[in-house]
Amino acid sequence: MAGFVAVLRALARSVWRDLRTFSSVSGNNLALFIVLVMYQQPQSIVFFGMVVGALLLGPLSGDPLRKVPADRWALWPLTLRQRVSLRLGSLALSPVVWVALPFLFVAGGVSFAALMIGGALAIQGALALWSHFTAGRARSIGLARTPKLPGRLGGLVQKNIRQMLSTLDFYAALLLALSGSLYRVFGSTPDPEAFMILALVVVIALSTYAQCLFGLDLPSGMARYRVLPLRGYEILLAKDIAFLLVAAVLVAPLAPLPGLAGALVAVAVGHHGSVLRPIAQTRWRFTGGVIFPTGFFQVFPLVAVGVATARASVWYLALAFVAYVASLWYYGRQWDNLV
């Protein structure tokens, strides 16, 4: 019995450490945008809450026992009854169950709580089946098939795109872009202004990553960058190309020019934090940056420049590009000086 309790305690500590990584969403620019929307248009908060909640459901539904290596699980001196009890106990440690219980007992949303728990169990079951069918095979994920771009920086751009695709920021932006595209196709009388706004919201969802461009490289990756025969602006350019390519693809069906202008502003402002104050990030989480002042000076200027590009003149896009080039040159030199 003592061994069973010790294992359960170890699992609880592991789940708690993993759960703390979700706090990065509080430093995400999308959270800042949702707070602003909450005060301006409270009825819209449901949609954005559903987007964030749907993305968090997957990571929160992870099976705690999957953290235990298979060889160690086989060596534990536990009886069959204890192993079954441990399986049931691990379900109680699932964060989704903790989130669902308030709805079940406080808010009275039995159907919603059951839906959350059922979704979590379905995700755990799917992961278990996937592990069973892929056991003994070489690991291969879709991110590894990201095409390599030509040129000297092609390999770095490919790697940086993979990193972006392993954050929840990208999938939040993807859901928003898909929602806007469906609205354009199936809406009875689509509002043209809505596509410009949605394009800028997509960029806001990505913008936090622009201030943490090296967040998934820390710490060993930074040392590798130092030995590459590349100048600081080239390393930053490889990061920026990946960011701008992803942003351009997502805003293309909505409002490409305002979206691209906003993306240029986001990455130009984000260089400061990326180079001088890098923050380590965790894969499959929302990027955790600094809401004030960096996030504040990303969101409002990118929205202003994007709206000006759409409503006033395309020359605001050129102005955003000039600001980006100046930022790339300045912070590229800052990178070289840090070596």
MIFI-594523 format. One record per residue: residue in three letters; x, y, z of N, C-alpha, C, CB in turn. Coordinates in steps of 0.2 Angstrom, whole numbers, padded with zeros to 4 digits, always signed. Glycine has a CB too. Layout:
<atoms>
alaXYZXYZXYZXYZ ...
</atoms>
This chain:
<atoms>
met+0004-0006+0000+0000+0000+0000+0004+0006+0000-0005+0000+0006 ala+0010+0006+0004+0014+0012+0004+0017+0014-0003+0020+0011+0009 gly+0019+0008-0007+0021+0010-0014+0016+0013-0018+0024+0003-0017 phe+0010+0010-0017+0005+0013-0021+0004+0021-0020-0002+0009-0020 val+0004+0022-0013+0003+0029-0011+0009+0034-0014+0002+0030-0004 ala+0015+0031-0014+0021+0035-0016+0020+0036-0023+0027+0031-0014 val+0018+0031-0027+0017+0032-0034+0012+0037-0036+0015+0026-0038 leu+0006+0037-0032+0001+0042-0033+0003+0049-0031-0005+0040-0029 arg+0007+0050-0026+0010+0056-0024+0015+0059-0030+0014+0056-0018 ala+0019+0054-0032+0024+0057-0038+0020+0059-0044+0028+0051-0039 leu+0015+0055-0046+0010+0057-0051+0007+0064-0050+0005+0052-0053 ala+0005+0065-0044+0002+0072-0042+0007+0077-0043-0001+0071-0035 arg+0013+0076-0041+0018+0082-0041+0019+0083-0049+0024+0080-0038 ser+0020+0078-0053+0021+0078-0060+0016+0082-0063+0022+0072-0063 val+0009+0081-0062+0004+0084-0065+0004+0091-0063-0003+0081-0063 trp+0005+0093-0056+0005+0100-0054+0011+0104-0057+0006+0100-0046 arg+0017+0101-0058+0022+0104-0062+0020+0106-0069+0029+0100-0062 asp+0017+0101-0072+0015+0102-0079+0009+0107-0080+0012+0095-0082 leu+0005+0107-0075-0001+0112-0075+0002+0119-0074-0006+0110-0069 arg+0007+0120-0071+0010+0127-0070+0012+0130-0076+0015+0127-0065 thr+0014+0125-0081+0016+0128-0088+0010+0131-0091+0019+0122-0092 phe+0004+0130-0090-0002+0133-0093-0002+0140-0091-0008+0129-0092 ser+0001+0143-0086+0000+0150-0084+0003+0154-0089+0004+0151-0077 ser+0007+0152-0094+0010+0156-0099+0004+0160-0103+0014+0152-0104 val-0002+0157-0103-0007+0161-0107-0009+0168-0104-0014+0156-0106 ser-0007+0168-0097-0008+0175-0094-0004+0180-0097-0007+0175-0087 gly+0002+0178-0100+0006+0183-0103+0006+0183-0111+0014+0182-0102 asn+0000+0181-0113-0001+0181-0121-0005+0187-0123-0004+0174-0123 asn-0003+0189-0129-0007+0195-0131-0014+0194-0133-0003+0198-0138 leu-0016+0187-0134-0023+0185-0136-0027+0186-0129-0023+0178-0138 ala-0024+0185-0123-0027+0186-0117-0028+0194-0116-0023+0183-0111 leu-0023+0198-0118-0025+0205-0117-0030+0207-0122-0018+0209-0119 phe-0031+0204-0128-0036+0206-0133-0043+0204-0130-0035+0203-0139 ile-0043+0198-0127-0049+0195-0124-0052+0200-0118-0048+0188-0122 val-0047+0202-0114-0049+0207-0109-0052+0213-0111-0043+0208-0104 leu-0049+0216-0117-0051+0222-0120-0058+0221-0123-0047+0225-0125 val-0059+0215-0126-0066+0213-0129-0071+0212-0124-0065+0207-0133 met-0069+0210-0118-0074+0209-0113-0077+0215-0110-0070+0205-0107 tyr-0073+0221-0111-0076+0227-0108-0080+0231-0114-0071+0232-0106 gln-0078+0229-0120-0081+0233-0126-0087+0229-0129-0076+0234-0131 gln-0086+0222-0130-0091+0218-0133-0092+0212-0129-0090+0217-0140 pro-0095+0212-0123-0095+0206-0119-0098+0200-0122-0099+0207-0113 gln-0103+0201-0127-0106+0195-0131-0101+0191-0135-0112+0198-0135 ser-0095+0194-0137-0090+0191-0141-0086+0187-0137-0086+0196-0145 ile-0086+0187-0130-0081+0184-0126-0082+0176-0127-0081+0186-0119 val-0088+0174-0128-0090+0167-0128-0086+0164-0134-0097+0166-0129 phe-0086+0167-0140-0082+0164-0146-0075+0163-0144-0083+0168-0152 phe-0072+0168-0142-0064+0168-0140-0063+0163-0134-0061+0175-0139 gly-0067+0163-0130-0067+0158-0124-0067+0151-0127-0072+0159-0119 met-0071+0150-0132-0072+0143-0135-0066+0141-0138-0078+0142-0139 val-0063+0146-0142-0056+0145-0146-0051+0143-0141-0054+0151-0150 val-0050+0147-0136-0045+0145-0131-0046+0139-0127-0044+0151-0126 gly-0052+0138-0125-0054+0132-0121-0053+0125-0126-0061+0132-0119 ala-0055+0126-0132-0054+0120-0136-0047+0118-0137-0057+0121-0143 leu-0042+0123-0137-0035+0122-0138-0032+0119-0132-0032+0128-0140 leu-0035+0121-0126-0032+0119-0120-0034+0112-0118-0033+0124-0114 leu-0040+0110-0121-0043+0103-0119-0038+0098-0120-0049+0102-0122 gly-0035+0098-0126-0030+0093-0128-0024+0092-0123-0027+0094-0135 pro-0020+0097-0122-0015+0096-0117-0017+0095-0110-0011+0103-0117 leu-0023+0098-0108-0026+0096-0101-0028+0089-0100-0031+0101-0099 ser-0030+0086-0106-0032+0079-0106-0027+0074-0106-0037+0078-0111 gly-0021+0075-0105-0016+0070-0105-0016+0065-0100-0009+0074-0105 asp-0014+0059-0101-0015+0054-0096-0009+0054-0092-0015+0047-0100 pro-0009+0056-0085-0004+0056-0081+0001+0050-0081-0006+0057-0074 leu-0002+0044-0082+0002+0038-0082+0007+0038-0088-0002+0032-0082 arg+0005+0042-0093+0010+0042-0099+0016+0045-0098+0006+0045-0105 lys+0017+0048-0092+0023+0051-0090+0028+0046-0087+0022+0057-0085 val+0025+0040-0086+0029+0035-0083+0033+0031-0088+0025+0030-0078 pro+0039+0030-0088+0042+0026-0094+0040+0018-0093+0050+0026-0093 ala+0039+0015-0099+0036+0008-0099+0041+0003-0095+0036+0006-0106 asp+0047+0004-0095+0051-0001-0092+0051+0000-0084+0059+0000-0094 arg+0050+0007-0082+0049+0008-0075+0042+0005-0072+0050+0015-0073 trp+0037+0006-0077+0030+0004-0075+0031-0004-0074+0025+0006-0080 ala+0034-0007-0078+0035-0015-0078+0038-0017-0072+0038-0018-0084 leu+0043-0013-0069+0047-0015-0063+0044-0014-0057+0054-0012-0064 trp+0039-0009-0057+0036-0008-0050+0032-0014-0047+0030-0002-0051 pro+0034-0015-0041+0031-0021-0037+0023-0020-0035+0035-0023-0031 leu+0019-0019-0040+0012-0018-0039+0008-0024-0041+0010-0011-0042 thr+0003-0025-0037-0002-0030-0039-0007-0028-0044-0006-0033-0033 leu-0010-0033-0047-0015-0031-0053-0020-0026-0050-0019-0037-0056 arg-0023-0027-0044-0028-0023-0041-0025-0016-0040-0030-0026-0034 gln-0019-0016-0037-0016-0009-0036-0015-0005-0043-0009-0010-0033 arg-0013-0009-0048-0012-0006-0055-0019-0003-0057-0009-0011-0060 val-0024-0007-0056-0031-0004-0058-0033+0002-0054-0036-0010-0058 ser-0031+0001-0048-0033+0007-0043-0029+0013-0045-0032+0005-0036 leu-0023+0012-0047-0018+0018-0049-0021+0021-0056-0011+0015-0051 arg-0024+0017-0060-0027+0019-0066-0033+0023-0065-0029+0013-0071 leu-0037+0021-0060-0043+0025-0058-0041+0032-0055-0048+0021-0054 gly-0036+0031-0051-0033+0037-0047-0030+0042-0052-0028+0035-0042 ser-0027+0040-0057-0024+0044-0062-0029+0048-0065-0020+0041-0067 leu-0035+0046-0066-0041+0049-0069-0043+0055-0065-0047+0045-0071 ala-0043+0054-0058-0045+0059-0054-0039+0065-0054-0045+0056-0047 leu-0033+0063-0056-0028+0068-0056-0028+0073-0063-0021+0065-0055 ser-0032+0071-0067-0033+0074-0074-0035+0081-0072-0037+0071-0079 pro-0032+0086-0075-0034+0093-0074-0041+0095-0077-0029+0098-0077 val-0043+0091-0082-0050+0092-0085-0055+0090-0080-0051+0088-0091 val-0054+0085-0076-0059+0083-0071-0059+0089-0066-0057+0077-0067 trp-0054+0092-0064-0054+0098-0059-0058+0103-0062-0047+0100-0057 val-0057+0105-0068-0061+0110-0071-0068+0109-0072-0058+0112-0078 ala-0070+0102-0073-0077+0101-0074-0081+0100-0068-0077+0094-0078 leu-0078+0099-0062-0081+0098-0056-0085+0104-0054-0077+0096-0051 pro-0082+0110-0054-0086+0116-0053-0092+0117-0057-0082+0122-0054 phe-0092+0115-0063-0098+0116-0067-0103+0110-0065-0097+0114-0075 leu-0101+0105-0062-0105+0099-0060-0109+0101-0054-0102+0093-0060 phe-0105+0104-0049-0108+0104-0042-0110+0112-0041-0103+0102-0037 val-0107+0116-0044-0108+0124-0042-0113+0127-0048-0102+0128-0042 ala-0111+0126-0054-0115+0130-0059-0121+0125-0061-0110+0131-0065 gly-0120+0119-0060-0126+0115-0062-0126+0113-0069-0132+0118-0060 gly-0120+0114-0072-0120+0112-0079-0118+0105-0080-0115+0116-0083 val-0122+0100-0079-0121+0093-0079-0119+0091-0086-0126+0089-0076 ser-0122+0093-0091-0121+0091-0098-0114+0093-0100-0126+0093-0103 phe-0112+0100-0098-0106+0103-0100-0100+0099-0097-0106+0110-0099 ala-0101+0098-0090-0096+0094-0086-0095+0087-0089-0098+0093-0079 ala-0101+0084-0091-0100+0077-0094-0097+0077-0101-0107+0074-0095 leu-0098+0082-0105-0095+0083-0111-0087+0084-0110-0098+0089-0115 met-0085+0088-0106-0078+0089-0105-0074+0083-0102-0077+0095-0099 ile-0077+0079-0098-0074+0073-0095-0074+0068-0101-0078+0070-0089 gly-0080+0067-0105-0080+0063-0110-0075+0064-0116-0087+0063-0113 gly-0074+0071-0117-0069+0073-0122-0062+0071-0120-0070+0080-0123 ala-0061+0072-0113-0054+0070-0110-0053+0063-0111-0054+0073-0103 leu-0058+0059-0109-0057+0052-0110-0056+0049-0117-0063+0048-0106 ala-0060+0053-0121-0059+0051-0128-0052+0052-0131-0064+0054-0133 ile-0049+0058-0129-0042+0060-0131-0037+0055-0128-0041+0067-0129 gln-0038+0053-0121-0034+0049-0118-0034+0042-0122-0035+0048-0111 gly-0040+0040-0124-0041+0033-0127-0038+0033-0134-0048+0032-0128 ala-0038+0039-0138-0035+0040-0144-0028+0040-0144-0038+0046-0148 leu-0025+0043-0139-0018+0043-0138-0015+0036-0136-0016+0048-0132 ala-0019+0032-0132-0017+0025-0130-0017+0021-0136-0022+0022-0125 leu-0022+0021-0141-0022+0017-0147-0017+0019-0151-0029+0018-0150 trp-0015+0026-0152-0010+0028-0156-0003+0025-0154-0009+0036-0156 ser-0002+0025-0147+0004+0022-0144+0005+0015-0146+0005+0024-0137 his-0001+0012-0145-0001+0004-0147+0001+0003-0154-0008+0001-0145 phe-0002+0006-0159-0001+0005-0166+0006+0007-0168-0007+0008-0170 thr+0008+0012-0165+0015+0015-0167+0021+0012-0163+0015+0022-0167 ala+0019+0007-0158+0024+0004-0154+0030+0001-0158+0021+0000-0149 gly+0036+0002-0157+0041-0001-0161+0043+0002-0168+0040-0008-0162 arg+0039+0007-0170+0040+0011-0176+0044+0017-0175+0034+0012-0180 ala+0048+0019-0180+0051+0025-0179+0046+0031-0179+0056+0027-0185 arg+0048+0036-0174+0044+0041-0173+0044+0046-0179+0046+0045-0166 ser+0038+0048-0181+0038+0052-0187+0031+0057-0186+0037+0049-0194 ile+0032+0063-0186+0027+0068-0185+0026+0072-0191+0027+0072-0178 gly+0020+0075-0192+0019+0080-0197+0024+0085-0198+0012+0082-0197 leu+0026+0088-0192+0030+0094-0192+0037+0092-0195+0031+0096-0185 ala+0039+0086-0195+0045+0084-0198+0045+0085-0205+0047+0077-0196 arg+0039+0085-0208+0038+0085-0216+0038+0092-0218+0032+0081-0218 thr+0039+0097-0214+0039+0104-0216+0044+0105-0222+0040+0109-0210 pro+0042+0108-0228+0047+0108-0233+0052+0113-0232+0043+0110-0240 lys+0058+0112-0234+0064+0116-0234+0064+0121-0239+0070+0112-0234 leu+0065+0127-0237+0065+0133-0242+0072+0133-0245+0063+0139-0238 pro+0072+0136-0251+0079+0136-0254+0083+0142-0251+0078+0137-0262 gly+0089+0142-0253+0093+0148-0250+0098+0146-0244+0089+0154-0249 arg+0102+0151-0242+0106+0150-0237+0103+0149-0230+0111+0155-0236 leu+0097+0152-0229+0094+0152-0223+0088+0147-0223+0091+0159-0221 gly+0087+0143-0229+0081+0138-0229+0081+0134-0224+0082+0135-0236 gly+0086+0130-0221+0086+0126-0216+0084+0129-0209+0092+0122-0215 leu+0086+0135-0208+0084+0138-0202+0077+0140-0202+0088+0144-0201 val+0074+0143-0208+0067+0144-0209+0063+0138-0208+0066+0148-0216 gln+0065+0133-0210+0061+0127-0209+0061+0125-0202+0064+0121-0213 lys+0066+0125-0199+0066+0124-0191+0062+0128-0187+0073+0124-0189 asn+0062+0135-0189+0058+0140-0186+0051+0139-0187+0060+0147-0188 ile+0049+0137-0193+0042+0135-0194+0039+0130-0190+0041+0134-0202 arg+0044+0124-0189+0042+0119-0185+0041+0121-0178+0047+0113-0185 gln+0045+0125-0176+0044+0128-0169+0037+0132-0168+0050+0133-0167 met+0036+0136-0173+0029+0140-0173+0023+0135-0173+0029+0144-0178 leu+0024+0129-0176+0018+0125-0177+0018+0120-0170+0019+0120-0183 ser+0023+0121-0166+0022+0117-0160+0020+0121-0154+0029+0114-0158 thr+0017+0127-0155+0014+0132-0150+0007+0132-0151+0017+0139-0150 leu+0003+0133-0146-0004+0134-0147-0006+0141-0150-0008+0133-0140 asp-0002+0145-0150-0003+0152-0153-0005+0151-0161+0003+0156-0153 phe-0001+0146-0164-0003+0145-0171-0010+0142-0172+0002+0140-0174 tyr-0012+0137-0168-0018+0134-0169-0024+0139-0167-0018+0128-0164 ala-0023+0143-0162-0028+0148-0161-0029+0153-0167-0026+0153-0155 ala-0023+0155-0170-0024+0159-0176-0027+0155-0182-0017+0161-0178 leu-0025+0149-0182-0028+0144-0187-0036+0144-0187-0025+0137-0187 leu-0038+0143-0180-0045+0142-0179-0049+0149-0181-0047+0140-0172 leu-0046+0154-0179-0049+0161-0181-0049+0162-0188-0045+0167-0177 ala-0044+0160-0192-0043+0161-0199-0049+0156-0202-0036+0159-0202 leu-0049+0150-0200-0054+0146-0203-0061+0148-0202-0054+0139-0200 ser-0063+0151-0196-0069+0154-0194-0071+0160-0199-0069+0157-0187 gly-0066+0164-0200-0067+0170-0205-0068+0167-0212-0061+0174-0205 ser-0064+0162-0214-0065+0159-0221-0072+0156-0221-0060+0154-0222 leu-0075+0153-0216-0081+0150-0217-0087+0155-0217-0083+0145-0211 tyr-0085+0161-0213-0090+0166-0213-0090+0169-0220-0088+0171-0208 arg-0085+0170-0223-0084+0173-0230-0088+0168-0235-0077+0174-0232 val-0088+0162-0234-0091+0157-0239-0098+0156-0238-0087+0150-0239 phe-0100+0155-0232-0107+0153-0230-0111+0159-0227-0107+0148-0225 gly-0108+0165-0225-0112+0170-0223-0117+0173-0228-0107+0176-0220 ser-0123+0175-0226-0128+0177-0231-0126+0184-0233-0135+0177-0227 thr-0124+0189-0229-0122+0195-0231-0116+0197-0227-0128+0201-0229 pro-0110+0194-0229-0104+0196-0225-0102+0203-0225-0098+0192-0228 asp-0100+0205-0219-0097+0212-0218-0090+0213-0220-0098+0215-0210 pro-0089+0217-0225-0082+0217-0227-0077+0219-0222-0081+0222-0233 glu-0079+0224-0217-0075+0226-0212-0073+0220-0207-0078+0231-0208 ala-0077+0215-0207-0076+0210-0202-0069+0206-0204-0082+0205-0202 phe-0068+0205-0210-0062+0202-0213-0056+0205-0211-0062+0200-0220 met-0056+0212-0211-0050+0216-0209-0049+0215-0202-0051+0223-0211 ile-0054+0215-0198-0053+0214-0190-0051+0207-0189-0060+0216-0187 leu-0054+0202-0192-0052+0195-0191-0045+0194-0193-0056+0190-0194 ala-0042+0197-0198-0035+0196-0200-0031+0199-0195-0034+0200-0207 leu-0033+0205-0192-0028+0208-0187-0029+0204-0180-0031+0215-0185 val-0035+0201-0179-0035+0196-0173-0031+0190-0174-0042+0194-0172 val-0030+0188-0180-0026+0182-0181-0019+0184-0180-0027+0180-0189 val-0017+0190-0182-0010+0192-0181-0009+0193-0173-0008+0199-0185 ile-0014+0196-0170-0013+0197-0162-0012+0190-0159-0019+0200-0159 ala-0015+0185-0162-0015+0178-0159-0007+0175-0160-0020+0173-0162 leu-0004+0177-0165+0003+0175-0167+0008+0180-0163+0004+0175-0174 ser+0006+0186-0162+0011+0191-0160+0015+0190-0154+0007+0198-0159 thr+0013+0186-0149+0017+0185-0143+0023+0181-0145+0013+0181-0138 tyr+0022+0176-0150+0028+0173-0152+0033+0177-0155+0026+0167-0157 ala+0032+0183-0158+0036+0187-0161+0041+0191-0155+0033+0193-0165 gln+0039+0191-0149+0043+0193-0144+0047+0188-0140+0039+0197-0139 cys+0046+0182-0142+0049+0176-0139+0052+0171-0145+0045+0172-0135 leu+0055+0174-0150+0058+0171-0156+0063+0165-0154+0061+0175-0161 phe+0066+0166-0149+0071+0161-0147+0069+0157-0141+0078+0165-0145 gly+0063+0158-0139+0060+0154-0133+0061+0147-0133+0053+0156-0132 leu+0060+0144-0139+0060+0136-0139+0068+0134-0141+0056+0134-0145 asp+0072+0139-0141+0079+0137-0142+0083+0137-0136+0082+0142-0147 leu+0081+0140-0131+0084+0140-0124+0085+0133-0121+0081+0145-0120 pro+0091+0132-0118+0097+0136-0118+0102+0134-0123+0100+0136-0111 ser+0102+0127-0125+0107+0125-0129+0107+0127-0136+0107+0117-0129 gly+0101+0129-0139+0101+0131-0145+0104+0138-0146+0093+0132-0147 met+0104+0142-0141+0107+0149-0142+0115+0148-0143+0106+0153-0135 ala+0118+0143-0139+0125+0142-0140+0127+0139-0147+0127+0136-0135 arg+0122+0136-0150+0123+0133-0157+0123+0139-0162+0118+0128-0159 tyr+0118+0144-0161+0118+0150-0165+0124+0154-0165+0112+0154-0162 arg+0127+0154-0159+0134+0158-0158+0139+0155-0163+0136+0158-0151 val+0139+0149-0164+0145+0146-0168+0143+0146-0176+0146+0139-0166 leu+0137+0148-0178+0135+0148-0185+0139+0154-0188+0127+0148-0186 pro+0141+0153-0194+0144+0158-0198+0139+0163-0201+0148+0155-0204 leu+0135+0166-0197+0129+0170-0199+0130+0177-0194+0122+0167-0198 arg+0128+0182-0197+0127+0188-0194+0121+0188-0190+0128+0195-0198 gly+0120+0193-0185+0114+0193-0181+0108+0195-0185+0115+0199-0176 tyr+0108+0199-0190+0102+0201-0194+0100+0195-0198+0104+0207-0198 glu+0105+0190-0200+0103+0184-0204+0099+0179-0199+0109+0181-0207 ile+0101+0179-0193+0098+0174-0188+0091+0177-0187+0102+0173-0182 leu+0090+0183-0186+0084+0186-0185+0080+0186-0191+0085+0193-0183 leu+0083+0187-0197+0079+0186-0203+0076+0179-0204+0083+0188-0209 ala+0079+0174-0202+0077+0167-0203+0071+0166-0198+0082+0162-0201 lys+0071+0169-0192+0065+0169-0188+0059+0173-0191+0067+0172-0181 asp+0061+0179-0193+0056+0183-0196+0052+0180-0202+0058+0190-0197 ile+0056+0177-0207+0053+0174-0213+0048+0169-0211+0059+0172-0217 ala+0050+0165-0206+0045+0160-0204+0039+0163-0201+0049+0155-0198 phe+0040+0168-0197+0034+0171-0194+0029+0174-0199+0036+0176-0189 leu+0032+0178-0204+0029+0181-0209+0025+0177-0214+0033+0186-0212 leu+0029+0171-0215+0026+0166-0220+0019+0163-0217+0031+0161-0221 val+0020+0161-0210+0014+0158-0207+0009+0163-0207+0016+0156-0200 ala+0010+0170-0205+0005+0175-0204+0002+0176-0211+0008+0181-0201 ala+0006+0176-0216+0003+0178-0223-0001+0173-0225+0009+0179-0228 val+0000+0166-0224-0004+0161-0226-0011+0161-0222-0001+0154-0225 leu-0011+0163-0216-0017+0163-0212-0021+0169-0213-0015+0163-0204 val-0018+0175-0215-0023+0181-0217-0024+0181-0224-0019+0187-0214 ala-0022+0177-0228-0023+0177-0235-0030+0177-0237-0019+0172-0239 pro-0034+0172-0234-0041+0172-0236-0046+0178-0233-0044+0166-0234 leu-0043+0182-0228-0046+0187-0225-0045+0194-0228-0045+0187-0217 ala-0039+0197-0226-0037+0203-0228-0029+0203-0228-0040+0209-0223 pro-0026+0201-0233-0019+0200-0233-0015+0206-0232-0017+0197-0240 leu-0016+0212-0235-0012+0218-0234-0012+0221-0227-0014+0223-0239 pro-0018+0222-0224-0018+0224-0217-0015+0219-0212-0026+0225-0215 gly-0016+0212-0214-0014+0207-0210-0006+0207-0210-0016+0200-0211 leu-0003+0208-0216+0004+0208-0217+0007+0214-0214+0006+0208-0224 ala+0004+0220-0214+0006+0226-0211+0006+0225-0203+0002+0232-0213 gly+0001+0222-0200+0001+0221-0193+0006+0216-0191-0006+0218-0191 ala+0008+0211-0195+0013+0206-0194+0020+0209-0194+0013+0200-0199 leu+0021+0214-0199+0028+0217-0199+0029+0221-0192+0028+0222-0205 val+0023+0225-0190+0024+0229-0184+0025+0224-0178+0017+0233-0183 ala+0021+0219-0178+0022+0214-0172+0029+0211-0172+0017+0208-0173 val+0032+0209-0177+0039+0207-0177+0044+0212-0176+0041+0203-0183 ala+0043+0218-0178+0048+0224-0177+0048+0225-0170+0046+0230-0181 val+0042+0226-0167+0042+0227-0159+0045+0221-0155+0035+0229-0157 gly+0043+0215-0158+0045+0209-0154+0053+0208-0154+0042+0203-0157 his+0057+0211-0158+0064+0210-0158+0067+0212-0152+0067+0214-0164 his+0064+0217-0149+0068+0219-0142+0068+0214-0137+0064+0226-0140 gly+0062+0211-0136+0062+0206-0131+0065+0199-0133+0055+0204-0129 ser+0065+0198-0139+0068+0192-0142+0075+0192-0141+0066+0190-0149 val+0078+0197-0142+0086+0198-0142+0088+0199-0135+0088+0203-0147 leu+0085+0204-0132+0088+0207-0126+0085+0203-0120+0087+0214-0125 arg+0079+0201-0120+0076+0198-0114+0072+0191-0116+0071+0202-0111 pro+0076+0186-0119+0073+0180-0121+0070+0176-0115+0078+0175-0124 ile+0064+0173-0116+0060+0170-0111+0059+0163-0114+0053+0173-0110 ala+0061+0158-0110+0061+0151-0112+0053+0149-0112+0064+0146-0107 gln+0051+0145-0117+0045+0143-0118+0044+0135-0118+0042+0146-0125 thr+0038+0133-0118+0036+0126-0118+0032+0124-0124+0033+0124-0111 arg+0034+0119-0127+0030+0117-0133+0023+0115-0131+0033+0111-0137 trp+0018+0116-0136+0011+0114-0135+0008+0118-0129+0010+0106-0134 arg+0010+0124-0128+0007+0129-0124+0007+0135-0127+0011+0129-0117 phe+0003+0140-0124+0002+0147-0127+0009+0150-0125-0004+0151-0124 thr+0012+0154-0130+0018+0158-0128+0017+0163-0123+0020+0161-0135 gly+0021+0163-0118+0021+0167-0112+0026+0173-0113+0022+0164-0106 gly+0023+0179-0115+0028+0185-0116+0027+0190-0110+0027+0188-0122 val+0028+0196-0112+0027+0202-0107+0021+0206-0110+0033+0206-0106 ile+0016+0206-0106+0010+0210-0109+0011+0218-0109+0004+0209-0105 phe+0015+0220-0103+0016+0227-0103+0024+0228-0101+0012+0231-0098 pro+0028+0232-0105+0025+0236-0111+0025+0233-0118+0029+0242-0111 thr+0029+0227-0118+0030+0224-0125+0023+0223-0129+0034+0218-0125 gly+0019+0219-0125+0013+0217-0128+0008+0223-0130+0009+0212-0124 phe+0008+0227-0125+0004+0234-0127+0007+0237-0133+0005+0238-0120 phe+0013+0238-0134+0016+0242-0139+0016+0237-0146+0023+0244-0138 gln+0014+0231-0145+0013+0227-0151+0006+0227-0153+0015+0219-0150 val+0001+0226-0149-0006+0225-0151-0008+0232-0154-0010+0223-0145 phe-0008+0237-0150-0011+0244-0152-0008+0246-0159-0010+0249-0147 pro-0001+0247-0160+0002+0249-0166+0000+0244-0172+0009+0250-0165 leu+0000+0238-0171-0001+0233-0176-0009+0234-0179+0000+0226-0175 val-0013+0235-0174-0020+0236-0176-0021+0243-0179-0025+0236-0169 ala-0017+0248-0177-0018+0255-0180-0015+0255-0187-0014+0260-0176 val-0009+0252-0188-0006+0251-0195-0010+0247-0199+0001+0249-0194 gly-0013+0242-0197-0017+0237-0201-0024+0241-0203-0019+0231-0197 val-0027+0244-0199-0033+0248-0200-0031+0253-0205-0036+0251-0194 ala-0026+0257-0204-0024+0262-0209-0022+0260-0216-0018+0266-0206 thr-0019+0254-0216-0018+0251-0223-0024+0249-0226-0014+0245-0222 ala-0029+0247-0223-0036+0245-0226-0040+0251-0228-0039+0240-0221 arg-0040+0256-0223-0045+0261-0224-0042+0268-0227-0048+0263-0218 ala-0035+0269-0226-0032+0275-0229-0028+0274-0235-0028+0278-0223 ser-0022+0270-0234-0018+0270-0240-0013+0264-0239-0013+0276-0241 val-0012+0260-0244-0007+0255-0244+0000+0257-0242-0007+0251-0251 trp+0001+0264-0242+0008+0266-0241+0010+0265-0233+0009+0273-0242 tyr+0004+0264-0229+0006+0262-0222+0009+0255-0222-0001+0262-0218 leu+0008+0251-0226+0011+0244-0227+0019+0245-0228+0008+0240-0232 ala+0020+0250-0233+0027+0252-0234+0030+0255-0228+0027+0257-0240 leu+0027+0259-0224+0029+0262-0218+0031+0256-0213+0025+0267-0215 ala+0027+0251-0213+0028+0246-0208+0034+0242-0210+0022+0241-0208 phe+0035+0241-0217+0041+0237-0219+0047+0241-0218+0040+0236-0227 val+0047+0248-0218+0053+0252-0217+0055+0251-0209+0052+0259-0219 ala+0049+0251-0205+0051+0251-0198+0053+0244-0196+0044+0252-0194 tyr+0051+0239-0200+0054+0232-0199+0061+0231-0201+0050+0227-0203 val+0063+0234-0206+0070+0234-0209+0074+0237-0204+0071+0237-0216 ala+0072+0243-0201+0076+0247-0196+0077+0243-0190+0073+0254-0194 ser+0072+0239-0188+0072+0235-0182+0077+0229-0183+0065+0233-0180 leu+0076+0226-0189+0080+0221-0190+0088+0223-0190+0079+0218-0197 trp+0089+0228-0193+0096+0231-0193+0099+0232-0186+0097+0237-0198 tyr+0095+0236-0182+0097+0238-0175+0098+0232-0171+0092+0243-0172 tyr+0093+0227-0171+0093+0222-0166+0098+0216-0169+0086+0219-0165 gly+0099+0216-0175+0104+0212-0178+0111+0214-0175+0104+0212-0185 arg+0112+0221-0175+0119+0223-0172+0119+0222-0164+0119+0231-0173 gln+0113+0222-0161+0113+0221-0154+0115+0213-0153+0106+0222-0151 trp+0112+0209-0157+0114+0202-0156+0122+0201-0157+0110+0198-0162 asp+0125+0204-0162+0132+0203-0163+0136+0206-0157+0134+0207-0170 asn+0133+0211-0154+0137+0214-0148+0136+0209-0142+0134+0221-0147 leu+0131+0205-0142+0131+0201-0136+0135+0195-0137+0123+0198-0136 val+0138+0193-0142+0142+0187-0143+0149+0188-0139+0144+0186-0150 
</atoms>
